[in-house]
Amino acid sequence: MTVIKDRVIPKEEFMKLLFTKIDGVDTHELSMWLKSQTNDQWVVVPKAFGDLAIKLIDFLNDKNFLAGEKEC
């Protein structure tokens, strides 16, 4: 089982991000910044993507496509 490790990003890094973006930070910049601050361990995806992924997993599970071993 994978354990999700919580990360602490120093306040100074947030300040650098905020003060270097005069017009604000868009979602893409924020997601790429988070990815870079966590050595690619955390990424941000749109909620709709997560919803579709769960639906696909549920569908595949219902059809027994995710079964580890098939009965003969």
Contact map, one row per residue, 1 for C-alpha under 8 A:
111000000000000000000000000000000000000000000000000000000000000000000000
111100000000000000000000000000000000000000000000000000000000000000000000
111110000000000000000000000000000000000000000000000000000000000000000000
011111000000000000000000000000000000000000000000000000000000000000000000
001111100000000000000000000000000000000000000000000000000000000000000000
000111110000000000000000000000000000000000000000000000000000000000000000
000011111000000000000000000000000000010000000000000000000000000000000000
000001111100000000000000000000000000000000000000000000000000000000000000
000000111110110000000000000000000000100000000000000000000000000000000000
000000011111110000000000000000000000000000000000000000000000000000000000
000000001111111000000000000000000000000000000000000000000000000000000000
000000000111111100000000000000000000000000000000000000000000000000000000
000000001111111110000000000000000000000000000000000000000000000000000000
000000001111111111000000000000000000000000000000000000000000000000000000
000000000011111111100000000000000000000000000000000000000000000000000000
000000000001111111110000000000000000000000000000000000000000000000000000
000000000000111111111000000000000000000000000000000000000000000000000000
000000000000011111111101100000000000000000000000000000000000000000000000
000000000000001111111100000000000000000000000000000000000000000000000000
000000000000000111111100000000000000000000000000000000000000000000000000
000000000000000011111111100000000000000000000000000000000000000000000000
000000000000000001111111000000000000000000000000000000000000000000000000
000000000000000000001111100000000000000000000000000000000000000000000000
000000000000000001001111110000000000000000000000000000000000000000000000
000000000000000001001011111011000000000000000000000000000000000000000000
000000000000000000000001111111000000000000000000000000000000000000000000
000000000000000000000000111111100000000000000000000000000000000000000000
000000000000000000000000011111110000000000000000000000000000000000000000
000000000000000000000000111111111000000000000000000000000000000000000000
000000000000000000000000111111111100000000000000000000000000000000000000
000000000000000000000000001111111110000000111000000000000000000000000000
000000000000000000000000000111111111000000100000000000000000000000000000
000000000000000000000000000011111111100000000000000000000000000000000000
000000000000000000000000000001111111110001110000000000000000000000000000
000000000000000000000000000000111111111111110000000000000000000000000000
000000000000000000000000000000011111111100000000000000000000000000000000
000000001000000000000000000000001111111100000000000000000000000000000000
000000100000000000000000000000000111111111000000000000000000000000000000
000000000000000000000000000000000011111111000000000000000000000000000000
000000000000000000000000000000000011111111100000000000000000000000000000
000000000000000000000000000000000010011111100000000000000000000000000000
000000000000000000000000000000000110011111110000000000000000000000000000
000000000000000000000000000000110110000111111000000000000000000000000000
000000000000000000000000000000100110000001111100000000000000000000000000
000000000000000000000000000000100000000000111110110000000000000000000000
000000000000000000000000000000000000000000011111110000000000000000000000
000000000000000000000000000000000000000000001111111000000000000000000000
000000000000000000000000000000000000000000000111111100000000000000000000
000000000000000000000000000000000000000000001111111110000000000000000000
000000000000000000000000000000000000000000001111111111000000000000000000
000000000000000000000000000000000000000000000011111111100000000000000000
000000000000000000000000000000000000000000000001111111110000000000000000
000000000000000000000000000000000000000000000000111111111000000000000000
000000000000000000000000000000000000000000000000011111111100000000000000
000000000000000000000000000000000000000000000000001111111110000000000000
000000000000000000000000000000000000000000000000000111111111000000000000
000000000000000000000000000000000000000000000000000011111111100000000000
000000000000000000000000000000000000000000000000000001111111110000000000
000000000000000000000000000000000000000000000000000000111111111000000000
000000000000000000000000000000000000000000000000000000011111111111000000
000000000000000000000000000000000000000000000000000000001111111111100000
000000000000000000000000000000000000000000000000000000000111111110000000
000000000000000000000000000000000000000000000000000000000011111111000000
000000000000000000000000000000000000000000000000000000000001111111100000
000000000000000000000000000000000000000000000000000000000001111111100000
000000000000000000000000000000000000000000000000000000000001101111110000
000000000000000000000000000000000000000000000000000000000000100111111100
000000000000000000000000000000000000000000000000000000000000000001111100
000000000000000000000000000000000000000000000000000000000000000000111110
000000000000000000000000000000000000000000000000000000000000000000111111
000000000000000000000000000000000000000000000000000000000000000000001111
000000000000000000000000000000000000000000000000000000000000000000000111
